[in-house]
Amino acid sequence: MLFSRIGSNILVLMVVMMMTDLSLFGQSLVPVSAGATENTAYPDFAGTDPIYFFCAGNGGDVGSLKASSSGGQVVFLWERWDVAGARFVQLTSETATTSTLKSLADGCYRVSFTENGKSLLFRAWVMNCRITAEAKTVALTCTNLRLTAVVTGSDLRYYDLKSGKPVLLNQGFRFKWFFGNQSMGSVQDLTLYSLPATDGLFRVEITDKAGCFAASTVSYGSPVPTAQFTWTTTQKSDPQYTFPQAPAQIDFQNQSINSDPGKYEWYLFRDRSVLDAMGGGTAAIDSFLAVLYDDSPLFTYELSGKYKVKLIAAKTTQGLTCRDTFYLPDYIVVDTSLVKVSPVFTPNGDGINDKLILKTRSLASLDFSLFNRWGKLVYSYSNSNYIPADTQVAAWDGKVNGNLCPAGVYFYVVDAKGRDGVRRRSKGFIELIR
């Protein structure tokens, strides 16, 4: 019972003490809408004080501090540190539960008041931040572009409250560069080694530690072209063949960007097999079949082969001539000579597959002979001139002397020479069905 009575008395005493000291809590000095905060690091003065940073934009001072009691009416005495005199100088006083000073210039402010017999004192530094920016081109060549952001910010410094020594603060600038909507970098001095091939504006956006924002743009006239092209052929396509046949006329479609008309060089390499025989085509002029200077040229490949092409596009800007090279990623393949003999034909007069047709590609000459099962020649065809593609050569109607030959298997011999100089010889059987 004694312990219970003593415990109850202690609890009552603690509650009374807490209620008595409650008025000592809640006093403060805080900023109004500061953008950032850090603490001082005085060289000689003992202790630290908060530093509040306010974005003042392009207007006047916007620093603002609010002092509060724990709830009772007090007399707030405001002072400002005089750097020249190394002392605090009174500004104003106010009786209230809170007191706010607005439009404060840079400096250290002190507020003091007495509450419940306790003397309280708070200090804080106010810094008004301003920022201006200008984007500039430092250098422009065919290989790189150098930009810089010239930025001016407020002089952020405080003073030791004992020795008066100044302490300079970093303004905390952060940089972001854009070209259009594309982010380009986050440094003050930007160097690009891959230049845009289109004109536009480079924009730099800068913020400081208080959240102040400034932006500036600089015009960019691209000196660099981007070379590129595609090609097509006027030759009629055939689902049986993947590539055009020689002679193949190739229509080059120039799709270069930011290049000057009349400043193109087309280098048409020789056939791959020829270049391989030459050691990979490293010899300068001997590697090329032709060099063309039209914007979008036409060229006829007379012989079959695999051909590489490169295009050099140029642009001249203010005396600076820049070039870009584009290599065709794949070969232009001009098909080799070819003879295809249909294995079956049906000369029954129904208009479908009534004739024996030979399909040819890139032939300079052709000799074709057809024999029956007893080795007797029943049909022959010979042509020693260029044979165009899709020509229905050696079209045999299945007749000898006007009479239709019997159904059965016939033996053929092909002796052809391609425009690539390759001899094409083949033998085989065809079937005549009636």
Wavefront OBJ file of the C-alpha trace (Angstrom):
o trace
v 0.000 0.000 0.000
v 2.904 2.325 0.856
v 4.569 1.677 -2.491
v 1.269 2.283 -4.310
v 0.758 5.588 -2.493
v 4.339 6.746 -3.243
v 3.979 5.714 -6.913
v 0.787 7.716 -7.281
v 2.432 10.809 -5.803
v 5.392 10.534 -8.210
v 3.023 10.256 -11.202
v 1.086 13.363 -10.094
v 4.343 15.263 -9.644
v 5.516 14.309 -13.177
v 2.226 15.495 -14.717
v 2.476 18.820 -12.862
v 6.090 19.271 -14.040
v 5.132 18.510 -17.671
v 2.244 20.994 -17.557
v 4.535 23.624 -16.022
v 7.267 23.172 -18.718
v 4.870 22.893 -21.652
v 5.043 26.653 -22.219
v 8.798 26.357 -22.828
v 8.248 24.377 -26.037
v 7.018 25.604 -29.447
v 9.236 28.687 -29.787
v 10.883 28.906 -33.191
v 12.337 30.972 -36.008
v 11.500 29.516 -39.413
v 11.625 30.683 -43.033
v 8.573 31.366 -45.152
v 8.812 29.451 -48.445
v 12.579 29.002 -48.585
v 13.888 27.005 -51.528
v 16.768 25.351 -49.693
v 18.487 25.248 -46.307
v 21.970 24.521 -45.040
v 23.990 25.309 -41.904
v 26.866 27.666 -41.373
v 30.415 26.514 -40.745
v 31.885 29.527 -38.983
v 35.701 29.644 -39.019
v 35.969 31.089 -35.485
v 32.524 31.641 -33.972
v 31.273 28.762 -31.817
v 27.996 27.213 -32.909
v 26.032 26.998 -36.154
v 23.107 28.863 -37.629
v 20.703 27.927 -40.447
v 20.994 29.580 -43.865
v 17.761 29.985 -45.812
v 17.847 30.462 -49.606
v 14.998 32.241 -51.380
v 14.510 32.561 -55.142
v 14.127 36.276 -55.808
v 13.745 35.939 -59.572
v 14.311 39.273 -61.307
v 12.521 41.302 -58.629
v 13.386 42.656 -55.189
v 14.364 40.821 -52.036
v 11.911 38.134 -50.957
v 13.523 36.689 -47.819
v 11.018 36.116 -45.014
v 11.359 34.876 -41.436
v 8.654 34.021 -38.899
v 9.249 33.942 -35.125
v 6.764 32.207 -32.842
v 6.237 31.942 -29.090
v 4.744 28.854 -27.505
v 1.362 30.597 -27.575
v 1.615 33.562 -25.269
v 1.993 37.257 -26.001
v 5.657 38.243 -26.040
v 7.788 41.150 -27.235
v 9.799 40.103 -30.297
v 12.997 42.137 -30.732
v 14.438 41.923 -34.249
v 18.074 42.740 -35.082
v 20.310 42.517 -38.152
v 24.018 41.861 -38.268
v 26.025 44.915 -39.341
v 29.075 43.562 -41.184
v 31.012 46.825 -41.056
v 30.414 47.369 -37.368
v 30.595 43.643 -36.483
v 27.513 43.872 -34.267
v 23.747 43.374 -34.333
v 21.653 46.480 -34.932
v 18.012 46.726 -33.879
v 15.421 46.689 -36.643
v 11.993 46.557 -34.994
v 9.986 45.098 -32.142
v 6.465 43.678 -31.964
v 4.184 42.318 -29.231
v 2.302 39.259 -30.459
v 2.316 35.468 -30.463
v 4.054 35.452 -33.865
v 6.076 38.013 -35.762
v 7.025 37.902 -39.461
v 9.539 40.033 -41.345
v 9.227 40.126 -45.118
v 11.278 41.413 -48.075
v 14.483 40.805 -46.172
v 17.816 41.597 -47.805
v 20.775 39.246 -47.519
v 22.215 39.018 -44.036
v 22.004 37.511 -40.581
v 18.896 38.202 -38.522
v 18.356 37.693 -34.794
v 15.110 37.655 -32.830
v 14.891 37.530 -29.044
v 12.018 37.425 -26.570
v 11.262 36.394 -23.018
v 8.572 33.855 -22.244
v 7.685 32.397 -18.828
v 10.840 33.906 -17.401
v 13.035 32.291 -20.022
v 15.121 34.435 -22.393
v 15.119 32.964 -25.929
v 17.256 33.950 -28.919
v 17.292 32.667 -32.498
v 19.565 33.530 -35.441
v 19.321 32.781 -39.180
v 20.982 33.915 -42.414
v 18.870 34.993 -45.384
v 20.158 34.658 -48.968
v 18.212 36.045 -51.947
v 19.128 34.089 -55.098
v 18.950 35.375 -58.665
v 20.134 33.766 -61.848
v 20.611 34.731 -65.517
v 21.825 32.510 -68.348
v 23.101 32.787 -71.898
v 23.784 29.865 -74.231
v 26.721 30.359 -76.608
v 28.467 28.473 -79.385
v 32.183 28.200 -78.665
v 33.289 26.277 -81.754
v 31.708 24.382 -84.647
v 33.541 21.999 -86.983
v 32.573 19.017 -89.108
v 33.400 16.680 -86.223
v 32.298 18.468 -83.065
v 30.227 21.254 -81.577
v 31.189 23.065 -78.377
v 28.554 24.963 -76.402
v 28.769 26.818 -73.122
v 26.278 28.276 -70.679
v 27.306 31.677 -69.324
v 25.532 31.903 -65.994
v 25.419 34.722 -63.469
v 24.133 34.158 -59.958
v 23.914 36.033 -56.689
v 26.951 36.468 -54.456
v 26.153 33.983 -51.697
v 28.302 34.620 -48.641
v 28.019 34.935 -44.883
v 30.425 36.269 -42.241
v 31.937 34.842 -39.122
v 30.173 36.481 -36.165
v 33.445 36.676 -34.216
v 36.215 37.439 -36.688
v 34.159 38.852 -39.548
v 35.782 36.503 -42.057
v 33.653 35.995 -45.179
v 32.597 32.486 -46.222
v 31.636 32.088 -49.889
v 28.978 29.520 -50.768
v 28.623 27.408 -53.864
v 25.592 28.469 -55.889
v 24.740 24.871 -56.755
v 24.035 25.397 -60.456
v 22.592 22.445 -62.340
v 22.593 22.366 -66.153
v 20.434 20.557 -68.701
v 20.919 20.869 -72.478
v 18.260 20.015 -75.054
v 18.061 19.936 -78.836
v 14.361 20.081 -79.520
v 12.949 17.588 -77.023
v 16.094 15.457 -76.949
v 18.255 15.641 -73.837
v 21.888 16.265 -74.774
v 23.815 16.583 -71.516
v 24.041 17.890 -67.947
v 27.243 19.942 -67.911
v 27.986 23.632 -68.241
v 30.352 23.196 -71.205
v 28.863 20.724 -73.665
v 30.871 19.068 -76.453
v 29.071 16.940 -79.044
v 30.865 14.591 -81.406
v 27.731 13.385 -83.154
v 26.154 16.461 -84.682
v 22.480 16.778 -85.622
v 21.971 16.924 -89.390
v 19.078 19.363 -89.075
v 18.954 23.028 -88.098
v 17.375 23.969 -84.800
v 17.850 25.479 -81.347
v 19.995 24.267 -78.487
v 18.413 25.153 -75.154
v 20.074 25.204 -71.761
v 18.058 25.158 -68.538
v 19.780 26.139 -65.298
v 18.639 25.925 -61.687
v 20.422 26.924 -58.494
v 20.171 25.646 -54.946
v 17.188 27.883 -54.205
v 15.270 26.484 -57.170
v 15.694 29.615 -59.286
v 15.347 28.834 -62.973
v 16.804 30.417 -66.112
v 16.885 29.258 -69.721
v 18.531 30.389 -72.926
v 18.706 29.190 -76.525
v 21.297 29.434 -79.257
v 20.627 28.874 -82.961
v 22.297 25.932 -84.683
v 22.830 25.678 -88.404
v 23.916 22.130 -89.088
v 27.077 21.878 -91.215
v 26.907 18.106 -91.527
v 25.005 16.065 -94.101
v 23.747 12.542 -93.663
v 24.386 10.443 -96.738
v 21.945 7.656 -97.553
v 20.275 6.093 -100.576
v 18.222 3.185 -101.837
v 18.015 1.603 -105.266
v 15.513 -0.064 -107.549
v 15.664 -1.631 -110.987
v 13.407 -1.015 -113.949
v 13.661 -4.695 -114.836
v 10.383 -6.559 -114.561
v 10.265 -8.760 -111.489
v 9.832 -12.499 -111.782
v 8.784 -14.576 -108.757
v 11.130 -17.348 -109.929
v 14.166 -15.104 -109.566
v 15.410 -13.109 -106.615
v 17.833 -10.777 -108.375
v 17.834 -8.777 -111.598
v 19.757 -10.158 -114.558
v 22.525 -8.543 -116.536
v 22.353 -6.114 -118.135
v 20.585 -4.568 -115.145
v 19.746 -0.870 -115.048
v 19.879 0.394 -111.469
v 18.083 3.540 -110.406
v 19.808 5.073 -107.353
v 17.450 7.145 -105.181
v 19.384 9.719 -103.199
v 17.826 10.178 -99.734
v 20.597 12.221 -98.141
v 19.688 14.799 -95.483
v 21.038 18.347 -95.226
v 23.349 18.004 -98.205
v 23.904 20.396 -101.108
v 22.595 19.520 -104.598
v 25.377 18.765 -107.026
v 27.794 17.713 -104.293
v 27.552 13.946 -104.482
v 30.113 11.310 -105.336
v 28.975 7.778 -106.128
v 31.636 5.074 -106.029
v 30.537 1.855 -107.731
v 32.909 -0.934 -106.812
v 33.846 -3.771 -109.091
v 32.405 -7.260 -108.712
v 33.305 -8.817 -105.388
v 35.163 -11.723 -107.022
v 37.313 -9.247 -108.951
v 38.094 -7.279 -105.787
v 38.954 -10.475 -103.930
v 41.395 -11.357 -106.693
v 42.878 -7.848 -106.329
v 43.419 -8.336 -102.611
v 40.164 -7.012 -101.236
v 39.842 -3.910 -103.353
v 42.311 -1.749 -101.426
v 43.825 -0.228 -104.549
v 42.319 3.236 -104.969
v 41.116 3.751 -108.518
v 41.282 0.135 -109.687
v 38.632 -0.817 -107.143
v 35.937 1.176 -108.889
v 33.838 0.205 -111.833
v 32.620 3.797 -112.135
v 32.480 7.129 -110.272
v 29.282 9.149 -110.797
v 28.401 12.720 -109.821
v 24.660 13.011 -110.504
v 22.299 13.570 -107.598
v 20.372 10.350 -108.332
v 22.128 8.513 -111.173
v 21.151 5.604 -113.375
v 23.739 2.927 -114.041
v 23.664 -0.277 -116.061
v 25.589 -3.288 -114.810
v 26.516 -5.150 -117.980
v 27.812 -8.273 -116.250
v 26.520 -10.390 -113.426
v 28.170 -10.135 -110.036
v 27.976 -8.698 -106.528
v 28.566 -4.969 -106.312
v 29.164 -2.615 -103.400
v 28.296 1.091 -103.627
v 29.230 4.048 -101.460
v 27.911 7.602 -101.533
v 29.698 10.707 -100.287
v 27.448 13.710 -99.643
v 28.804 17.197 -98.947
v 27.522 20.465 -97.511
v 29.211 23.866 -97.422
v 28.311 26.307 -94.650
v 30.181 29.595 -94.152
v 33.279 28.265 -95.844
v 33.169 24.967 -93.948
v 32.653 21.898 -96.152
v 31.583 18.729 -94.345
v 31.149 15.270 -95.845
v 29.423 12.071 -94.848
v 29.865 8.593 -96.321
v 27.227 5.910 -96.624
v 28.002 2.338 -97.711
v 25.249 0.187 -99.103
v 24.843 -2.426 -96.334
v 24.259 -5.253 -98.830
v 25.469 -6.037 -102.305
v 23.628 -5.186 -105.462
v 23.405 -8.700 -106.892
v 23.105 -9.010 -110.653
v 22.208 -12.595 -111.391
v 24.466 -15.012 -113.203
v 23.570 -16.549 -116.529
v 20.918 -19.235 -116.319
v 18.992 -21.707 -118.453
v 15.922 -23.485 -117.097
v 14.180 -26.214 -119.094
v 10.616 -27.120 -118.255
v 10.488 -30.837 -117.333
v 6.974 -31.433 -118.733
v 4.766 -29.964 -121.443
v 1.380 -30.974 -122.834
v 0.862 -30.039 -126.524
v -2.833 -30.984 -126.533
v -4.155 -27.683 -127.835
v -5.880 -26.583 -124.654
v -3.755 -23.427 -124.484
v -2.069 -24.485 -121.247
v 1.579 -25.542 -121.304
v 1.282 -26.375 -124.992
v 4.922 -25.523 -125.803
v 8.288 -26.502 -124.420
v 9.730 -23.253 -123.041
v 13.300 -22.450 -122.017
v 13.772 -19.653 -119.483
v 17.045 -17.829 -119.788
v 18.925 -15.110 -117.907
v 21.894 -13.058 -119.004
v 22.811 -15.171 -122.024
v 25.093 -14.140 -124.855
v 24.442 -17.318 -126.878
v 22.409 -20.503 -126.711
v 22.382 -23.870 -128.466
v 19.606 -26.283 -127.600
v 19.060 -29.816 -129.008
v 16.270 -32.307 -128.295
v 16.413 -36.063 -129.101
v 13.907 -38.887 -128.929
v 14.576 -42.150 -127.149
v 16.388 -43.557 -130.170
v 18.794 -40.614 -130.288
v 17.233 -38.961 -133.315
v 17.252 -35.139 -133.338
v 13.673 -33.897 -133.267
v 14.243 -30.192 -132.539
v 17.077 -27.683 -132.248
v 17.515 -23.980 -131.530
v 20.584 -21.764 -131.901
v 21.156 -18.077 -131.147
v 24.557 -16.402 -130.990
v 23.285 -12.931 -130.032
v 22.219 -11.397 -126.709
v 19.002 -13.007 -125.519
v 16.807 -10.638 -123.445
v 15.215 -11.840 -120.246
v 11.796 -13.460 -120.387
v 12.196 -14.323 -124.076
v 10.372 -17.550 -124.925
v 13.232 -19.157 -126.777
v 13.327 -22.669 -128.179
v 9.555 -22.845 -128.016
v 8.830 -26.304 -129.441
v 5.226 -27.213 -130.158
v 5.923 -30.973 -130.018
v 5.679 -31.433 -133.816
v 8.077 -32.661 -136.465
v 7.182 -31.834 -140.064
v 3.735 -30.759 -138.819
v 3.037 -34.032 -137.080
v 2.693 -34.296 -133.322
v 5.364 -36.523 -131.798
v 4.351 -39.440 -129.624
v 4.108 -39.037 -125.878
v 7.151 -40.068 -123.905
v 10.504 -38.989 -122.566
v 12.915 -36.873 -124.658
v 16.571 -36.059 -124.012
v 17.969 -32.500 -124.283
v 21.396 -30.873 -124.413
v 22.008 -27.181 -123.574
v 25.223 -25.364 -124.514
v 25.016 -21.695 -123.518
v 27.366 -18.829 -122.742
v 26.420 -16.159 -120.241
v 27.165 -12.473 -120.462
v 29.463 -13.072 -117.513
v 31.573 -15.270 -119.775
v 30.585 -18.466 -117.970
v 29.835 -21.517 -120.112
v 26.591 -23.199 -119.140
v 26.233 -26.811 -120.256
v 23.497 -29.124 -119.067
v 21.726 -32.329 -120.036
v 18.408 -33.771 -118.949
v 15.045 -35.232 -119.800
v 11.664 -33.717 -120.527
v 8.339 -35.524 -120.822
v 5.803 -34.928 -123.559
v 2.261 -35.730 -122.385
v -0.625 -35.822 -124.869
l 1 2 3 4 5 6 7 8 9 10 11 12 13 14 15 16 17 18 19 20 21 22 23 24 25 26 27 28 29 30 31 32 33 34 35 36 37 38 39 40 41 42 43 44 45 46 47 48 49 50 51 52 53 54 55 56 57 58 59 60 61 62 63 64 65 66 67 68 69 70 71 72 73 74 75 76 77 78 79 80 81 82 83 84 85 86 87 88 89 90 91 92 93 94 95 96 97 98 99 100 101 102 103 104 105 106 107 108 109 110 111 112 113 114 115 116 117 118 119 120 121 122 123 124 125 126 127 128 129 130 131 132 133 134 135 136 137 138 139 140 141 142 143 144 145 146 147 148 149 150 151 152 153 154 155 156 157 158 159 160 161 162 163 164 165 166 167 168 169 170 171 172 173 174 175 176 177 178 179 180 181 182 183 184 185 186 187 188 189 190 191 192 193 194 195 196 197 198 199 200 201 202 203 204 205 206 207 208 209 210 211 212 213 214 215 216 217 218 219 220 221 222 223 224 225 226 227 228 229 230 231 232 233 234 235 236 237 238 239 240 241 242 243 244 245 246 247 248 249 250 251 252 253 254 255 256 257 258 259 260 261 262 263 264 265 266 267 268 269 270 271 272 273 274 275 276 277 278 279 280 281 282 283 284 285 286 287 288 289 290 291 292 293 294 295 296 297 298 299 300 301 302 303 304 305 306 307 308 309 310 311 312 313 314 315 316 317 318 319 320 321 322 323 324 325 326 327 328 329 330 331 332 333 334 335 336 337 338 339 340 341 342 343 344 345 346 347 348 349 350 351 352 353 354 355 356 357 358 359 360 361 362 363 364 365 366 367 368 369 370 371 372 373 374 375 376 377 378 379 380 381 382 383 384 385 386 387 388 389 390 391 392 393 394 395 396 397 398 399 400 401 402 403 404 405 406 407 408 409 410 411 412 413 414 415 416 417 418 419 420 421 422 423 424 425 426 427 428 429 430 431 432 433 434
